[in-house]
């Protein structure tokens, strides 16, 4: 069983509450647009970090992270990409990979729109944690926490930072 903290679109903004909410987690997953190397480093100081770079991330972050990340967590196949779309409207850059080999959990960011949505066609859970930074048009900053137990998802929490 692993408790996961999911964050995206920090855009170089640090909030000390990231540490508060992510300390109980086993891992932190960042879905891109860190905005600065410092954000990645500070998150890594809290818990192990898995991440992808976003369209606003510079060369240092692109050397540290990949555009797409596929991995196993517990008994779950996970796919993460910053610009990924959502069920019924996956981004063309990832659509064929999702349809040919669907993960059980697809994490994306970019839109600054919080979504936790089940894709009935592909039998996968999609999570976009929204945006945790200040830059953008969103009105609320959000994070997500989720427990993965074997191949089950439990205790999904949306955390609003204001």
Backbone as JSON Lines, residues from 0, in Angstrom:
{"i":0,"aa":"X","n":[0.85,-1.18,0.0],"ca":[0.0,0.0,0.0],"c":[0.89,1.24,0.0]}
{"i":1,"aa":"X","n":[0.58,2.18,-0.92],"ca":[1.35,3.42,-0.99],"c":[0.41,4.61,-1.06]}
{"i":2,"aa":"X","n":[0.75,5.62,-0.27],"ca":[0.01,6.88,-0.33],"c":[0.8,7.83,-1.23]}
{"i":3,"aa":"X","n":[0.12,8.39,-2.22],"ca":[0.75,9.21,-3.24],"c":[0.22,10.64,-3.16]}
{"i":4,"aa":"X","n":[1.12,11.61,-3.22],"ca":[0.77,13.02,-3.34],"c":[0.96,13.43,-4.79]}
{"i":5,"aa":"X","n":[-0.06,14.03,-5.39],"ca":[-0.01,14.4,-6.81],"c":[-0.16,15.91,-6.93]}
{"i":6,"aa":"X","n":[0.74,16.5,-7.72],"ca":[0.81,17.96,-7.86],"c":[1.18,18.3,-9.3]}
{"i":7,"aa":"X","n":[0.81,19.48,-9.74],"ca":[1.18,19.93,-11.08],"c":[1.16,21.45,-11.13]}
{"i":8,"aa":"X","n":[1.78,21.97,-12.15],"ca":[1.7,23.4,-12.49],"c":[1.99,24.31,-11.3]}
{"i":9,"aa":"X","n":[3.15,24.07,-10.68],"ca":[3.58,24.92,-9.58],"c":[4.14,26.25,-10.1]}
{"i":10,"aa":"X","n":[4.66,26.26,-11.31],"ca":[5.16,27.49,-11.95],"c":[6.05,28.32,-11.01]}
{"i":11,"aa":"X","n":[7.03,27.63,-10.4],"ca":[8.05,28.25,-9.54],"c":[7.51,28.79,-8.22]}
{"i":12,"aa":"X","n":[6.3,28.41,-7.86],"ca":[5.73,28.89,-6.6],"c":[5.83,27.8,-5.54]}
{"i":13,"aa":"X","n":[6.41,28.13,-4.4],"ca":[6.49,27.2,-3.28],"c":[5.51,27.62,-2.19]}
{"i":14,"aa":"X","n":[4.77,26.64,-1.68],"ca":[3.86,26.84,-0.56],"c":[4.29,25.83,0.51]}
{"i":15,"aa":"X","n":[4.56,26.29,1.72],"ca":[5.0,25.39,2.79],"c":[3.99,24.29,3.09]}
{"i":16,"aa":"X","n":[2.74,24.49,2.68],"ca":[1.73,23.46,2.89],"c":[1.96,22.23,2.01]}
{"i":17,"aa":"X","n":[2.76,22.37,0.94],"ca":[3.11,21.18,0.15],"c":[3.75,20.15,1.09]}
{"i":18,"aa":"X","n":[4.66,20.62,1.93],"ca":[5.34,19.73,2.86],"c":[4.35,19.13,3.85]}
{"i":19,"aa":"X","n":[3.48,19.94,4.39],"ca":[2.48,19.47,5.36],"c":[1.63,18.35,4.76]}
{"i":20,"aa":"X","n":[1.14,18.55,3.55],"ca":[0.24,17.58,2.93],"c":[0.97,16.36,2.36]}
{"i":21,"aa":"X","n":[2.23,16.52,1.98],"ca":[2.94,15.41,1.35],"c":[3.81,14.6,2.31]}
{"i":22,"aa":"X","n":[4.09,15.09,3.51],"ca":[4.88,14.31,4.46],"c":[4.27,12.95,4.78]}
{"i":23,"aa":"X","n":[2.93,12.83,4.89],"ca":[2.35,11.51,5.17],"c":[2.39,10.55,3.97]}
{"i":24,"aa":"X","n":[2.81,11.04,2.82],"ca":[2.82,10.23,1.6],"c":[4.11,9.42,1.49]}
{"i":25,"aa":"X","n":[4.05,8.37,0.69],"ca":[5.23,7.56,0.39],"c":[6.01,8.13,-0.8]}
{"i":26,"aa":"X","n":[5.29,8.71,-1.75],"ca":[5.9,9.3,-2.94],"c":[5.14,10.57,-3.31]}
{"i":27,"aa":"X","n":[5.81,11.44,-4.08],"ca":[5.19,12.61,-4.68],"c":[5.32,12.47,-6.19]}
{"i":28,"aa":"X","n":[4.23,12.73,-6.89],"ca":[4.25,12.72,-8.36],"c":[3.91,14.13,-8.84]}
{"i":29,"aa":"X","n":[4.79,14.7,-9.67],"ca":[4.57,16.04,-10.23],"c":[4.34,15.9,-11.73]}
{"i":30,"aa":"X","n":[3.22,16.41,-12.21],"ca":[2.82,16.26,-13.61],"c":[3.27,17.43,-14.48]}
{"i":31,"aa":"X","n":[4.38,18.06,-14.14],"ca":[4.99,19.04,-15.02],"c":[4.65,20.49,-14.77]}
{"i":32,"aa":"X","n":[5.44,21.35,-15.42],"ca":[5.46,22.8,-15.2],"c":[5.85,23.13,-13.75]}
{"i":33,"aa":"X","n":[7.03,22.61,-13.38],"ca":[7.64,22.96,-12.1],"c":[7.88,24.46,-12.06]}
{"i":34,"aa":"X","n":[8.46,24.97,-13.15],"ca":[8.79,26.38,-13.22],"c":[10.18,26.72,-12.73]}
{"i":35,"aa":"X","n":[10.74,25.87,-11.87],"ca":[12.11,26.07,-11.4],"c":[12.64,24.76,-10.85]}
{"i":36,"aa":"X","n":[13.94,24.61,-10.95],"ca":[14.62,23.44,-10.4],"c":[14.45,23.37,-8.88]}
{"i":37,"aa":"X","n":[14.39,24.53,-8.25],"ca":[14.24,24.58,-6.79],"c":[12.99,23.85,-6.31]}
{"i":38,"aa":"X","n":[11.89,23.97,-7.05],"ca":[10.65,23.29,-6.65],"c":[10.87,21.78,-6.65]}
{"i":39,"aa":"X","n":[11.5,21.25,-7.7],"ca":[11.78,19.81,-7.77],"c":[12.67,19.38,-6.61]}
{"i":40,"aa":"X","n":[13.69,20.16,-6.33],"ca":[14.61,19.82,-5.25],"c":[13.92,19.83,-3.89]}
{"i":41,"aa":"X","n":[13.08,20.82,-3.66],"ca":[12.38,20.91,-2.37],"c":[11.38,19.77,-2.19]}
{"i":42,"aa":"X","n":[10.72,19.37,-3.28],"ca":[9.8,18.23,-3.19],"c":[10.57,16.94,-2.92]}
{"i":43,"aa":"X","n":[11.75,16.79,-3.54],"ca":[12.57,15.59,-3.32],"c":[13.07,15.49,-1.89]}
{"i":44,"aa":"X","n":[13.17,16.62,-1.21],"ca":[13.59,16.61,0.2],"c":[12.48,16.06,1.1]}
{"i":45,"aa":"X","n":[11.24,16.12,0.62],"ca":[10.11,15.64,1.43],"c":[9.94,14.12,1.26]}
{"i":46,"aa":"X","n":[9.84,13.68,0.01],"ca":[9.6,12.27,-0.32],"c":[10.2,11.98,-1.7]}
{"i":47,"aa":"X","n":[10.38,10.69,-2.04],"ca":[10.83,10.37,-3.4],"c":[9.88,10.98,-4.44]}
{"i":48,"aa":"X","n":[10.46,11.49,-5.51],"ca":[9.71,12.23,-6.53],"c":[9.75,11.51,-7.87]}
{"i":49,"aa":"X","n":[8.58,11.32,-8.45],"ca":[8.47,10.87,-9.85],"c":[7.82,12.03,-10.58]}
{"i":50,"aa":"X","n":[8.33,12.34,-11.78],"ca":[7.81,13.53,-12.44],"c":[8.09,13.51,-13.93]}
{"i":51,"aa":"X","n":[7.36,14.37,-14.62],"ca":[7.6,14.66,-16.03],"c":[7.79,16.16,-16.15]}
{"i":52,"aa":"X","n":[8.45,16.59,-17.23],"ca":[8.57,18.03,-17.43],"c":[7.34,18.54,-18.19]}
{"i":53,"aa":"X","n":[7.1,19.83,-18.03],"ca":[5.98,20.47,-18.72],"c":[6.47,21.41,-19.8]}
{"i":54,"aa":"X","n":[5.55,21.95,-20.55],"ca":[5.89,22.83,-21.67],"c":[6.58,24.12,-21.23]}
{"i":55,"aa":"X","n":[6.42,24.52,-19.99],"ca":[7.07,25.73,-19.48],"c":[8.41,25.45,-18.78]}
{"i":56,"aa":"X","n":[8.79,24.19,-18.68],"ca":[10.02,23.84,-17.97],"c":[11.24,23.96,-18.89]}
{"i":57,"aa":"X","n":[12.33,24.49,-18.32],"ca":[13.55,24.71,-19.08],"c":[14.43,23.48,-19.18]}
{"i":58,"aa":"X","n":[15.62,23.7,-19.76],"ca":[16.55,22.63,-20.05],"c":[16.99,21.82,-18.86]}
{"i":59,"aa":"X","n":[17.2,22.47,-17.71],"ca":[17.66,21.73,-16.53],"c":[16.61,20.7,-16.1]}
{"i":60,"aa":"X","n":[15.35,21.08,-16.12],"ca":[14.28,20.16,-15.75],"c":[14.06,19.1,-16.83]}
{"i":61,"aa":"X","n":[14.28,19.46,-18.08],"ca":[14.13,18.5,-19.18],"c":[15.25,17.46,-19.17]}
{"i":62,"aa":"X","n":[16.39,17.81,-18.59],"ca":[17.47,16.82,-18.43],"c":[17.18,15.9,-17.24]}
{"i":63,"aa":"X","n":[16.52,16.43,-16.25],"ca":[16.24,15.68,-15.03],"c":[15.05,14.72,-15.18]}
{"i":64,"aa":"X","n":[14.06,15.14,-15.96],"ca":[12.82,14.37,-16.12],"c":[12.53,14.13,-17.61]}
{"i":65,"aa":"X","n":[11.62,13.21,-17.88],"ca":[11.24,12.89,-19.26],"c":[9.88,13.52,-19.58]}
{"i":66,"aa":"X","n":[9.52,13.49,-20.86],"ca":[8.22,14.04,-21.28],"c":[7.07,13.12,-20.85]}
{"i":67,"aa":"X","n":[7.31,11.81,-20.93],"ca":[6.33,10.79,-20.53],"c":[7.01,9.85,-19.55]}
{"i":68,"aa":"X","n":[6.23,9.33,-18.62],"ca":[6.78,8.38,-17.66],"c":[5.77,7.27,-17.46]}
{"i":69,"aa":"X","n":[6.22,6.03,-17.71],"ca":[5.38,4.85,-17.48],"c":[6.06,4.0,-16.43]}
{"i":70,"aa":"X","n":[5.32,3.6,-15.4],"ca":[5.91,2.82,-14.32],"c":[4.81,2.03,-13.61]}
{"i":71,"aa":"X","n":[5.24,1.13,-12.73],"ca":[4.34,0.33,-11.9],"c":[4.39,0.87,-10.48]}
{"i":72,"aa":"X","n":[3.26,0.99,-9.85],"ca":[3.17,1.33,-8.43],"c":[2.21,0.35,-7.81]}
{"i":73,"aa":"X","n":[2.73,-0.43,-6.85],"ca":[1.93,-1.53,-6.31],"c":[1.56,-2.41,-7.51]}
{"i":74,"aa":"X","n":[0.29,-2.73,-7.7],"ca":[-0.12,-3.54,-8.85],"c":[-0.71,-2.73,-9.98]}
{"i":75,"aa":"X","n":[-0.38,-1.44,-10.05],"ca":[-1.02,-0.53,-10.99],"c":[-0.03,0.0,-12.02]}
{"i":76,"aa":"X","n":[-0.45,-0.04,-13.28],"ca":[0.32,0.57,-14.36],"c":[-0.05,2.05,-14.43]}
{"i":77,"aa":"X","n":[0.97,2.91,-14.35],"ca":[0.75,4.35,-14.31],"c":[1.43,4.99,-15.53]}
{"i":78,"aa":"X","n":[0.75,5.94,-16.14],"ca":[1.31,6.74,-17.23],"c":[1.12,8.2,-16.85]}
{"i":79,"aa":"X","n":[2.2,8.99,-16.99],"ca":[2.14,10.41,-16.65],"c":[2.71,11.22,-17.8]}
{"i":80,"aa":"X","n":[2.0,12.29,-18.17],"ca":[2.45,13.23,-19.19],"c":[1.8,14.57,-18.89]}
{"i":81,"aa":"X","n":[2.57,15.65,-19.04],"ca":[2.04,16.97,-18.7],"c":[0.81,17.32,-19.55]}
{"i":82,"aa":"X","n":[0.98,17.32,-20.86],"ca":[-0.15,17.63,-21.75],"c":[-0.74,16.3,-22.18]}
{"i":83,"aa":"X","n":[-1.86,15.94,-21.57],"ca":[-2.42,14.61,-21.81],"c":[-3.89,14.6,-22.15]}
{"i":84,"aa":"X","n":[-4.59,15.68,-21.9],"ca":[-6.03,15.66,-22.12],"c":[-6.73,14.86,-21.04]}
{"i":85,"aa":"X","n":[-7.89,14.32,-21.39],"ca":[-8.72,13.61,-20.42],"c":[-9.64,12.66,-21.17]}
{"i":86,"aa":"X","n":[-10.32,11.75,-20.46],"ca":[-11.18,10.78,-21.14],"c":[-12.14,11.44,-22.12]}
{"i":87,"aa":"X","n":[-12.17,10.89,-23.32],"ca":[-13.0,11.43,-24.39],"c":[-12.29,12.5,-25.19]}
{"i":88,"aa":"X","n":[-11.16,13.01,-24.68],"ca":[-10.43,14.08,-25.38],"c":[-8.94,14.02,-25.02]}
{"i":89,"aa":"X","n":[-8.34,12.84,-25.23],"ca":[-6.9,12.72,-24.96],"c":[-6.11,13.5,-26.0]}
{"i":90,"aa":"X","n":[-4.99,14.07,-25.57],"ca":[-4.14,14.84,-26.46],"c":[-3.57,13.92,-27.55]}
{"i":91,"aa":"X","n":[-3.49,14.42,-28.8],"ca":[-2.95,13.6,-29.89],"c":[-1.55,13.05,-29.62]}
{"i":92,"aa":"X","n":[-0.77,13.75,-28.79],"ca":[0.61,13.32,-28.52],"c":[0.68,12.06,-27.67]}
{"i":93,"aa":"X","n":[-0.41,11.66,-27.04],"ca":[-0.42,10.49,-26.16],"c":[-1.56,9.53,-26.48]}
{"i":94,"aa":"X","n":[-2.5,9.95,-27.29],"ca":[-3.72,9.18,-27.56],"c":[-3.43,7.74,-28.02]}
{"i":95,"aa":"X","n":[-2.55,7.57,-29.01],"ca":[-2.32,6.21,-29.53],"c":[-1.7,5.31,-28.46]}
{"i":96,"aa":"X","n":[-0.82,5.85,-27.63],"ca":[-0.22,5.06,-26.56],"c":[-1.26,4.65,-25.52]}
{"i":97,"aa":"X","n":[-2.16,5.55,-25.2],"ca":[-3.2,5.23,-24.22],"c":[-4.13,4.15,-24.76]}
{"i":98,"aa":"X","n":[-4.52,4.27,-26.04],"ca":[-5.45,3.31,-26.61],"c":[-4.8,1.96,-26.89]}
{"i":99,"aa":"X","n":[-3.54,1.95,-27.3],"ca":[-2.89,0.67,-27.63],"c":[-2.48,-0.11,-26.38]}
{"i":100,"aa":"X","n":[-2.18,0.59,-25.29],"ca":[-1.74,-0.07,-24.06],"c":[-2.21,0.77,-22.87]}
{"i":101,"aa":"X","n":[-3.5,0.72,-22.57],"ca":[-4.03,1.6,-21.53],"c":[-3.42,1.34,-20.16]}
{"i":102,"aa":"X","n":[-3.0,2.41,-19.48],"ca":[-2.58,2.25,-18.09],"c":[-3.84,2.11,-17.23]}
{"i":103,"aa":"X","n":[-3.67,1.78,-15.98],"ca":[-4.81,1.78,-15.07],"c":[-5.0,3.17,-14.45]}
{"i":104,"aa":"X","n":[-3.91,3.97,-14.46],"ca":[-3.95,5.31,-13.91],"c":[-3.19,6.24,-14.85]}
{"i":105,"aa":"X","n":[-3.86,7.29,-15.3],"ca":[-3.24,8.28,-16.19],"c":[-3.25,9.63,-15.48]}
{"i":106,"aa":"X","n":[-2.05,10.2,-15.3],"ca":[-1.89,11.48,-14.61],"c":[-1.45,12.53,-15.63]}
{"i":107,"aa":"X","n":[-2.12,13.67,-15.64],"ca":[-1.69,14.77,-16.5],"c":[-1.9,16.09,-15.77]}
{"i":108,"aa":"X","n":[-1.39,17.15,-16.36],"ca":[-1.52,18.49,-15.8],"c":[-1.94,19.44,-16.92]}
{"i":109,"aa":"X","n":[-1.29,20.58,-16.99],"ca":[-1.36,21.57,-18.07],"c":[-2.62,22.44,-18.07]}
{"i":110,"aa":"X","n":[-3.79,21.86,-17.94],"ca":[-5.03,22.62,-18.11],"c":[-5.35,23.52,-16.92]}
{"i":111,"aa":"X","n":[-4.73,23.25,-15.77],"ca":[-5.03,23.92,-14.51],"c":[-6.46,23.6,-14.04]}
{"i":112,"aa":"X","n":[-7.06,22.56,-14.61],"ca":[-8.42,22.16,-14.26],"c":[-8.35,20.84,-13.49]}
{"i":113,"aa":"X","n":[-8.78,20.85,-12.25],"ca":[-8.82,19.64,-11.43],"c":[-9.82,18.66,-12.03]}
{"i":114,"aa":"X","n":[-9.35,17.42,-12.26],"ca":[-10.25,16.37,-12.74],"c":[-9.84,15.05,-12.1]}
{"i":115,"aa":"X","n":[-10.81,14.34,-11.59],"ca":[-10.65,12.95,-11.18],"c":[-11.79,12.24,-11.89]}
{"i":116,"aa":"X","n":[-11.45,11.5,-12.94],"ca":[-12.48,10.99,-13.85],"c":[-12.14,9.57,-14.28]}
{"i":117,"aa":"X","n":[-13.13,8.7,-14.26],"ca":[-12.94,7.32,-14.69],"c":[-13.3,7.21,-16.17]}
{"i":118,"aa":"X","n":[-12.42,6.58,-16.94],"ca":[-12.67,6.33,-18.36],"c":[-13.27,4.93,-18.47]}
{"i":119,"aa":"X","n":[-14.58,4.87,-18.7],"ca":[-15.29,3.59,-18.77],"c":[-14.87,2.77,-19.98]}
{"i":120,"aa":"X","n":[-14.49,3.43,-21.05],"ca":[-14.1,2.73,-22.27],"c":[-12.78,1.99,-22.07]}
{"i":121,"aa":"X","n":[-11.79,2.67,-21.49],"ca":[-10.45,2.09,-21.34],"c":[-10.21,1.53,-19.94]}
{"i":122,"aa":"X","n":[-11.18,1.67,-19.06],"ca":[-11.06,1.16,-17.68],"c":[-9.82,1.72,-16.98]}
{"i":123,"aa":"X","n":[-9.69,3.04,-17.03],"ca":[-8.58,3.7,-16.35],"c":[-9.08,4.9,-15.57]}
{"i":124,"aa":"X","n":[-8.34,5.23,-14.53],"ca":[-8.63,6.42,-13.75],"c":[-7.73,7.54,-14.22]}
{"i":125,"aa":"X","n":[-8.31,8.68,-14.54],"ca":[-7.53,9.85,-14.94],"c":[-7.56,10.87,-13.81]}
{"i":126,"aa":"X","n":[-6.38,11.39,-13.49],"ca":[-6.28,12.45,-12.48],"c":[-5.46,13.6,-13.03]}
{"i":127,"aa":"X","n":[-6.04,14.79,-13.0],"ca":[-5.32,16.03,-13.2],"c":[-5.48,16.79,-11.89]}
{"i":128,"aa":"X","n":[-4.37,16.99,-11.16],"ca":[-4.49,17.61,-9.83],"c":[-4.79,19.1,-9.86]}
{"i":129,"aa":"X","n":[-5.0,19.66,-11.04],"ca":[-5.19,21.11,-11.12],"c":[-3.86,21.81,-11.01]}
{"i":130,"aa":"X","n":[-3.86,23.05,-10.61],"ca":[-2.63,23.83,-10.52],"c":[-2.36,24.2,-9.06]}
{"i":131,"aa":"X","n":[-1.1,24.03,-8.64],"ca":[-0.73,24.36,-7.26],"c":[-0.02,25.71,-7.16]}
{"i":132,"aa":"X","n":[0.34,26.29,-8.3],"ca":[1.03,27.57,-8.3],"c":[0.09,28.74,-8.45]}
{"i":133,"aa":"X","n":[0.68,29.92,-8.55],"ca":[-0.11,31.15,-8.67],"c":[-0.36,31.56,-10.12]}
{"i":134,"aa":"X","n":[0.53,31.17,-11.02],"ca":[0.44,31.6,-12.41],"c":[-0.69,30.86,-13.13]}
{"i":135,"aa":"X","n":[-1.54,31.61,-13.82],"ca":[-2.63,31.0,-14.57],"c":[-3.96,31.62,-14.19]}
{"i":136,"aa":"X","n":[-4.99,31.12,-14.82],"ca":[-6.32,31.71,-14.65],"c":[-7.16,31.01,-13.59]}
{"i":137,"aa":"X","n":[-6.68,29.9,-13.03],"ca":[-7.45,29.15,-12.05],"c":[-7.73,30.01,-10.81]}
{"i":138,"aa":"X","n":[-8.83,29.7,-10.14],"ca":[-9.23,30.47,-8.96],"c":[-8.8,29.8,-7.67]}
{"i":139,"aa":"X","n":[-8.66,28.47,-7.7],"ca":[-8.23,27.73,-6.52],"c":[-7.0,26.89,-6.86]}
{"i":140,"aa":"X","n":[-6.08,26.81,-5.9],"ca":[-4.9,25.96,-6.06],"c":[-5.2,24.63,-5.41]}
{"i":141,"aa":"X","n":[-4.87,23.53,-6.09],"ca":[-5.26,22.22,-5.6],"c":[-4.13,21.19,-5.7]}
{"i":142,"aa":"X","n":[-4.23,20.18,-4.85],"ca":[-3.37,19.0,-4.82],"c":[-4.31,17.8,-4.71]}
{"i":143,"aa":"X","n":[-3.78,16.61,-4.98],"ca":[-4.55,15.38,-4.79],"c":[-3.69,14.4,-4.02]}
{"i":144,"aa":"X","n":[-4.32,13.66,-3.11],"ca":[-3.66,12.53,-2.46],"c":[-4.51,11.29,-2.75]}
{"i":145,"aa":"X","n":[-3.81,10.16,-2.91],"ca":[-4.47,8.93,-3.31],"c":[-3.7,7.76,-2.71]}
{"i":146,"aa":"X","n":[-4.41,6.74,-2.27],"ca":[-3.76,5.52,-1.8],"c":[-3.94,4.45,-2.86]}
{"i":147,"aa":"X","n":[-2.84,3.78,-3.19],"ca":[-2.87,2.64,-4.1],"c":[-2.58,1.41,-3.26]}
{"i":148,"aa":"X","n":[-3.54,0.51,-3.23],"ca":[-3.44,-0.71,-2.43],"c":[-3.61,-1.89,-3.36]}
{"i":149,"aa":"X","n":[-2.5,-2.53,-3.72],"ca":[-2.55,-3.59,-4.73],"c":[-2.94,-2.97,-6.04]}
{"i":150,"aa":"X","n":[-4.11,-3.34,-6.57],"ca":[-4.58,-2.73,-7.81],"c":[-5.8,-1.84,-7.56]}
{"i":151,"aa":"X","n":[-6.03,-1.48,-6.31],"ca":[-7.18,-0.64,-5.95],"c":[-6.76,0.77,-5.59]}
{"i":152,"aa":"X","n":[-7.64,1.71,-5.88],"ca":[-7.45,3.11,-5.51],"c":[-8.41,3.42,-4.37]}
{"i":153,"aa":"X","n":[-7.87,4.01,-3.29],"ca":[-8.72,4.36,-2.16],"c":[-8.31,5.75,-1.64]}
{"i":154,"aa":"X","n":[-9.14,6.28,-0.78],"ca":[-8.83,7.52,-0.04],"c":[-8.4,8.67,-0.94]}
{"i":155,"aa":"X","n":[-9.06,8.84,-2.06],"ca":[-8.73,9.97,-2.95],"c":[-9.2,11.26,-2.28]}
{"i":156,"aa":"X","n":[-8.25,12.19,-2.08],"ca":[-8.55,13.46,-1.44],"c":[-8.16,14.61,-2.35]}
{"i":157,"aa":"X","n":[-9.03,15.57,-2.5],"ca":[-8.7,16.82,-3.16],"c":[-8.41,17.83,-2.06]}
{"i":158,"aa":"X","n":[-7.25,18.44,-2.13],"ca":[-6.83,19.43,-1.14],"c":[-6.83,20.81,-1.8]}
{"i":159,"aa":"X","n":[-7.6,21.72,-1.25],"ca":[-7.69,23.07,-1.78],"c":[-6.79,23.98,-0.95]}
{"i":160,"aa":"X","n":[-5.89,24.67,-1.63],"ca":[-4.95,25.56,-0.95],"c":[-5.41,27.01,-0.97]}
{"i":161,"aa":"X","n":[-6.49,27.31,-1.68],"ca":[-7.01,28.67,-1.74],"c":[-6.6,29.37,-3.01]}
